[in-house]
Amino acid sequence: MKKFISLLALSLLGLSAQAGHPLNVDDANVNDVGVAHVETFWSRAADGSRSLTIAPAFSPLPGLDLVAQDVRTFSGGPHSQSLLAKMQVSAPRENTCHFAWVLGVTQWQKGEGSTALVGANATCDMGVGSLHSSIVSARDALGKDVPTWGLAWEQAFGEWTAHLESVAQRAAKPLVGVGLRKEVLPGLQLDGTWGKQGGKAVFSLGTKYTF
């Protein structure tokens, strides 16, 4: 049972590698053509497990991001590697919404098999901040269907950008959290999150380097 909970926690927090970190809720935004970034963040899940995620991404074509993700849990916990493609189906515009599809496959190490996922994302310019929503259909490493729903509000406050979000996943307690990010050097972002899942604290610290 502990292993099953760890896999769910890793699956839930791993979604943030698709989103604009430190969001756990995926958005409908992609890089400009020819732009790449690398996200690296350390996370603590509700079950106490700690993991390190490294996720490079590159946009080879307009409206397309290709993402690789490696999530390694410390102390011999779950380890996964993923390949993801985010395809924007409408361009961002002021005071309206745009949408994107996400397709991916995850390989679980130590003989735990592989799983595929498909997601639908929306980002809406609200005038005051942006509203992101996402739904993901996937199977965990045990072969069980684990749909995930997320909603987040994001707003810039000067040099800082803050967000408030909620993520729900079948067979797991809902996650409610807040986060902050700031560009400290050209192309270099520092970020952090804090939240609660099932009454237990979850948090992350990370960087994002864009070039």
N, C-alpha and C positions, 0 to 999 in steps of 0.2 A: 504493500500500500504506500509506503514512504517513497518508493521508486516511482510509482504512478503519479503521486503528487508532485514530485520533482520534475517529471516530464511535462506535466501541465503548466507548472510555473515557468519552465524554460520556454515552452511554446508561447505562453502569453507575453513574456518580456521580450522574446525574440522578434515579435512583430514590430518593435520600435526601429529595427534596422531598415524596414521598408519606409518608415515615416521620416519626416524631418526631425531628427533627434534634437531634443530629448522626448518628443511625443511618443507615446505608445500607440496612439490612434493613428493609423495611416492617413495620409492626405492625398490629394490629386495633383500635387506639384512634381515636376521633374527638373533636372538640370538643363541649362542651355546646351545646344549642340557643341560637342568637343570639350565640355567641362567635366571634370572628375572630382570626386571627394572620397575621403577615407574617414569613417567614423570608428572610434574606439571608446568603449565604455565598460565600466565595472558595475555590476548590479547585485543587489541582495534581494532575494525573493522572500515571499511570506513564510516559506518553510525553513528559512534560515540559510538556504544554499546560496553560494556566491559564484558568479560566473563572469567571464570576460568575453566580450563580443568585439570582433574586428570585421568591418563591413566596407569594402571599397565599392564604388559605383561609378559608372561612366555613361555618358549620353552619346551614342554614335550617330543617331538620327533625330530629327525634330520630334519631340513628344515621346521619346523612348529612353528609359533608364534601364541599364543592366546592372544587377547587384549580386555580389558574392558575399556570403556571410559565414563566419566561423564562430560558433558559440561553445565555449568550453567551461564546464562546471568544475570547480575545484574539489579536492578530496575524493576524486574518483567518480564524480557524478556524471550525468548525461553529457554527451558531446555530439554536436550536430554540425553539418555543413550544408549550406543552401545556395541555390542559384535562383534568382528572381528576375522577372521582366515586368516593368511598369509601363503601360501604354496609355498615354493621355488621349482621350477621345474628343475633347473640346478644349479650346484655349482659354486661359484665364482672362477675365474682363472685369472691370469695376462694377460693383453692385449687382453681380450675378454669380452663378455657380458654374464650375467646370468639373469634369469627371475623368476617372481613369480606371483601367482594369489592371490587376496584378495576377500573374501566373508564376508558379514556382514549384520547386521540388526540394525536399530535404532528405539528406542521408544521415541516419542515426548510426553512430559507431558502435562497436562491441556487439555486432550481430543483431542490432535492434531494428534493422530494415530501413525502408524509405517511405516517404509520404509525399503527396502532391497537394497543392493548395490553389484556390482561385479566390480573388477578392475584388470587390467593387467599392470605389472610393469617391467621395464628393467633397469639394471645398467651395464654400460660399463666402464671397466678400460681403460683409455685413455693414460696411461703412465704418463701424467701430469694431475693429477686429475681424477675425475670420473664424468660421465654423467648419470643422472637419467631421466627417462621418465615414465609417467603414464597416463592411461586413465581410467576413472571411469564412470560407468553407474548407475544412481540412480534416485530416485524420492524424491522430497522434501516433507515437512509435508503437503503441499497443494495438493499432488498427481500429480504434474507436473514433467515431465521428465527433469532432470538436469544433462546432461553429463558434465564431467570436464576433461580437458587436462592439463598436466603440463610438464615442462622441466627445469632441474636444472643442474648446473655445480658446483662441490664441490672440494676444494683443501686445503691440509694441508700446513700451513706456520709455521714451528716450533711447538710450543705448541698450536697454534691456528688453527682452521679449519674454512674456510670461504666458503660461497656459493652465487651464483647468480641464481635467478629463475624467471620463469614466469608461471602463472596459469590462464587459461581461463575457464569460466563457462557460459553456456547458460543463458541468461537473466541477466547477471551481467557483470560489467566492468572487463577487464583483470587486474590481480594483477602482478606487477613487484616488486621484492624485493631483499634484501641482508641480510645475517645473519652471525653471528660469534658464535663459541662455544669453550669451553676450559675445560679440566679436572682440577679442582682446588684441589681436594683431591682424593685419590684412590677410584674409583667408582662413584665420584660425579662430574657432569658436570653442568656448568652455561652457559646459552646461551641467545641470543637476536636477534631480527630481526627488520628491518625497510623497509617499501615499500610504494608504491602508488597504489591506486585503484580508477579509475575514478577521478584522480586529488586530492584525499584525502589521508591523511597519515594513514597507518596501522602499528602496531608494536606489539611486544610481548617480554616478559621476562620470563625465565623459568629455571627449574632444571631437571636433569635426574640422578637418583640414580640406579646403577647397582649392583646386588649382586648374 
